Amino acid sequence: MMLKVLKEFKLNKKQNEQFEKYFEFLVLENKKYNLTSITDKDEVYIKHFYDSLKVQDAYDLTTVNTFCDIGSGAGFPAIPIKILYPHLKITIIEPTRKRCNFLTELVKLLELEDVEIINDRSENIKEDLRDSFDIVTARAVASLPVLLELTVPYVKVGGHFLALKGISYEDELTSAKGAVEKLKCDVDNIYNYELPNDLGSRVIIDFKKREKTNPKYPRSYAVIKKKHL
């Protein structure tokens, strides 16, 4: 059943084994770290693994090299994407130390290379990471008006921020018009899809960055939350 759920991604034997190890380790460590409320195998494979891998349908990942995931939590979507596209150089920015410890152990277990895990808040952007990534993603982190300011500064000019959202995204997108303009990006595409087994509708909003981000962004999280762009 599980292999069938991910069949469209044409995984090889090693990749299937990596996802099996990922699931087992996630459930085991969840007792310690409270990583996810979803532990049923079908739901983990669909709501976490399948959902993460659908990023490949929103953007052709064979054409890029650097990929940054903001607020990755238990590794979604970054780790499933790394399993599917081993060539990618992955950077994960995660503020919770316990989750970073989990991710560090997971990367070792799955024998993944070129994965950097940074334990920090995304608004504390390091200058060498500013305007530097081909693709930046975030899943279930914050509302779009807040999220854009935390992510777009990491995207290089001509690169893309992919926001993984639920189907009721339209109000968020309307509220984010000011942020889209100030952060010099545009909505390039909106990709809608259904999860298997009637487990819900999802959307990936693709923002393309057209100019470098003003150095004053991102502001502190408290300021962003108080008044978004």
C-alpha positions as CSV (number, residue, x, y, z in Angstrom):
1,M,0.0,0.0,0.0
2,M,2.7,2.5,1.0
3,L,4.8,1.9,-2.1
4,K,1.6,2.4,-4.2
5,V,1.0,5.8,-2.6
6,L,4.4,7.1,-3.7
7,K,4.4,5.2,-7.0
8,E,4.0,8.3,-9.2
9,F,7.5,9.5,-7.9
10,K,9.2,6.4,-9.4
11,L,11.3,5.7,-6.4
12,N,14.1,3.2,-6.6
13,K,14.7,0.5,-4.0
14,K,17.1,2.6,-1.9
15,Q,14.7,5.5,-1.8
16,N,11.8,3.3,-0.7
17,E,14.0,1.9,2.1
18,Q,14.9,5.5,3.1
19,F,11.2,6.4,3.4
20,E,10.5,3.3,5.5
21,K,13.4,4.2,7.8
22,Y,12.2,7.8,8.0
23,F,8.7,6.6,9.0
24,E,10.0,4.2,11.7
25,F,12.4,6.8,13.1
26,L,9.8,9.6,13.1
27,V,7.3,7.5,15.1
28,L,10.0,6.3,17.5
29,E,11.5,9.7,18.2
30,N,8.1,11.4,18.3
31,K,7.6,10.0,21.8
32,K,10.6,12.1,22.9
33,Y,10.2,15.2,20.8
34,N,6.5,15.5,19.9
35,L,7.4,16.1,16.2
36,T,4.0,15.4,14.7
37,S,0.4,14.6,15.7
38,I,0.2,12.2,12.7
39,T,1.7,8.8,13.4
40,D,-0.6,6.4,11.5
41,K,1.5,5.0,8.6
42,D,-1.0,5.7,5.8
43,E,-1.4,9.3,7.0
44,V,2.4,9.9,7.5
45,Y,3.0,8.7,3.9
46,I,0.3,10.8,2.5
47,K,0.1,13.9,4.6
48,H,3.9,14.2,5.1
49,F,5.8,12.3,2.4
50,Y,3.5,12.5,-0.6
51,D,2.6,16.2,0.3
52,S,6.3,17.1,0.5
53,L,7.2,15.3,-2.8
54,K,4.5,17.2,-4.7
55,V,6.9,20.2,-4.7
56,Q,8.5,18.5,-7.8
57,D,5.2,19.1,-9.7
58,A,5.2,22.8,-8.8
59,Y,8.8,23.3,-9.9
60,D,11.3,21.3,-11.9
61,L,13.9,20.5,-9.3
62,T,16.3,18.9,-11.8
63,T,17.1,22.5,-12.9
64,V,18.3,23.8,-9.5
65,N,21.1,23.1,-7.0
66,T,20.4,24.9,-3.8
67,F,17.3,24.4,-1.7
68,C,16.5,26.0,1.7
69,D,13.6,24.9,3.9
70,I,12.4,27.4,6.6
71,G,10.9,26.0,9.8
72,S,11.3,22.4,8.7
73,G,10.1,20.8,11.9
74,A,10.4,17.0,11.4
75,G,12.0,17.6,8.0
76,F,9.1,18.5,5.7
77,P,9.4,19.1,2.8
78,A,13.2,19.2,2.8
79,I,14.1,15.6,3.6
80,P,11.7,13.8,1.3
81,I,12.8,16.2,-1.5
82,K,16.5,15.3,-0.7
83,I,15.7,11.6,-0.9
84,L,14.1,12.1,-4.3
85,Y,16.7,14.5,-5.6
86,P,20.0,13.6,-4.0
87,H,21.9,16.2,-6.1
88,L,20.3,19.1,-4.2
89,K,22.4,21.0,-1.6
90,I,19.9,21.3,1.3
91,T,19.9,23.9,4.0
92,I,17.3,23.6,6.8
93,I,16.7,26.5,9.2
94,E,14.8,25.3,12.3
95,P,14.5,27.3,15.5
96,T,13.8,24.4,17.9
97,R,17.0,22.6,19.1
98,K,15.2,19.3,19.8
99,R,14.0,19.2,16.2
100,C,17.5,20.0,15.0
101,N,18.8,17.1,17.0
102,F,16.2,14.8,15.5
103,L,17.1,16.1,12.0
104,T,20.8,15.6,12.6
105,E,20.2,12.0,13.6
106,L,17.8,11.4,10.7
107,V,20.3,12.7,8.1
108,K,22.9,10.2,9.5
109,L,20.4,7.3,9.5
110,L,19.4,8.0,5.9
111,E,23.0,8.5,4.9
112,L,22.2,11.9,3.2
113,E,25.0,14.2,2.1
114,D,25.1,17.9,1.6
115,V,22.5,18.7,4.2
116,E,23.2,21.6,6.6
117,I,21.0,22.1,9.6
118,I,21.0,25.6,11.2
119,N,19.5,26.0,14.6
120,D,18.2,29.6,14.5
121,R,15.2,31.7,13.8
122,S,14.9,32.6,10.1
123,E,14.7,36.4,10.8
124,N,18.3,36.1,12.1
125,I,19.5,35.8,8.5
126,K,23.2,35.3,8.0
127,E,24.6,37.6,5.3
128,D,26.1,34.8,3.3
129,L,22.7,33.2,3.0
130,R,20.9,36.4,1.8
131,D,19.8,36.4,-1.8
132,S,21.5,33.0,-2.3
133,F,19.1,30.0,-2.8
134,D,17.5,28.7,-6.0
135,I,14.5,27.4,-4.1
136,V,13.1,28.2,-0.6
137,T,10.2,26.4,0.9
138,A,8.0,26.6,4.0
139,R,5.2,24.4,5.1
140,A,2.7,25.2,7.9
141,V,4.9,27.9,9.4
142,A,2.9,31.2,9.3
143,S,0.4,33.1,7.3
144,L,1.6,34.4,4.0
145,P,2.0,38.1,4.9
146,V,4.4,37.0,7.7
147,L,5.9,34.1,5.9
148,L,7.1,36.1,2.8
149,E,9.2,38.4,4.9
150,L,10.8,35.4,6.7
151,T,11.6,33.6,3.4
152,V,12.0,35.8,0.4
153,P,15.3,37.4,1.7
154,Y,16.9,34.0,1.3
155,V,15.9,33.6,-2.4
156,K,18.3,34.7,-5.0
157,V,17.2,37.0,-7.8
158,G,15.3,34.9,-10.3
159,G,14.8,32.2,-7.7
160,H,11.6,31.0,-6.2
161,F,9.8,30.7,-2.9
162,L,7.3,27.8,-2.8
163,A,4.7,28.1,0.0
164,L,2.9,24.9,0.8
165,K,-0.6,25.8,1.9
166,G,-4.1,24.4,2.5
167,I,-6.8,25.1,-0.1
168,S,-8.2,28.1,1.8
169,Y,-5.2,30.3,0.9
170,E,-6.9,33.1,-1.0
171,D,-7.5,35.5,1.9
172,E,-3.9,35.1,2.9
173,L,-2.7,35.9,-0.6
174,T,-4.9,39.0,-0.7
175,S,-3.5,40.1,2.6
176,A,0.1,39.5,1.3
177,K,-0.1,42.0,-1.6
178,G,1.9,44.6,0.3
179,A,4.6,42.1,1.2
180,V,4.8,40.8,-2.4
181,E,5.4,44.4,-3.7
182,K,7.9,45.5,-1.0
183,L,9.8,42.2,-1.2
184,K,10.1,42.5,-5.0
185,C,8.5,39.2,-6.0
186,D,5.5,38.0,-8.0
187,V,3.1,35.1,-8.0
188,D,4.5,33.0,-10.8
189,N,2.2,30.0,-10.5
190,I,-0.4,28.4,-8.2
191,Y,-0.4,24.6,-8.2
192,N,-3.4,22.8,-6.8
193,Y,-3.5,19.1,-6.0
194,E,-5.4,16.4,-4.1
195,L,-3.9,14.1,-1.5
196,P,-4.7,10.4,-2.0
197,N,-7.5,8.6,-0.1
198,D,-9.5,11.8,0.0
199,L,-7.2,13.3,2.7
200,G,-7.6,16.8,1.5
201,S,-6.7,19.5,-1.1
202,R,-3.5,21.4,-1.1
203,V,-1.8,24.2,-3.0
204,I,1.7,25.3,-3.7
205,I,2.1,29.1,-4.4
206,D,5.2,29.9,-6.4
207,F,6.7,33.3,-5.9
208,K,9.5,34.4,-8.2
209,K,11.9,37.0,-6.9
210,R,12.7,39.8,-9.4
211,E,15.1,42.0,-7.4
212,K,17.4,41.8,-4.4
213,T,15.7,42.2,-1.0
214,N,16.1,45.5,0.8
215,P,18.6,44.8,3.7
216,K,16.1,46.1,6.3
217,Y,14.1,42.9,5.8
218,P,13.4,40.7,7.5
219,R,12.5,42.8,10.6
220,S,12.3,41.2,14.0
221,Y,9.6,38.6,14.4
222,A,7.8,40.7,17.0
223,V,7.6,43.6,14.6
224,I,6.5,41.4,11.7
225,K,3.7,39.9,13.8
226,K,2.6,43.3,15.1
227,K,2.4,44.9,11.6
228,H,3.1,42.8,8.5
229,L,4.1,44.4,5.2
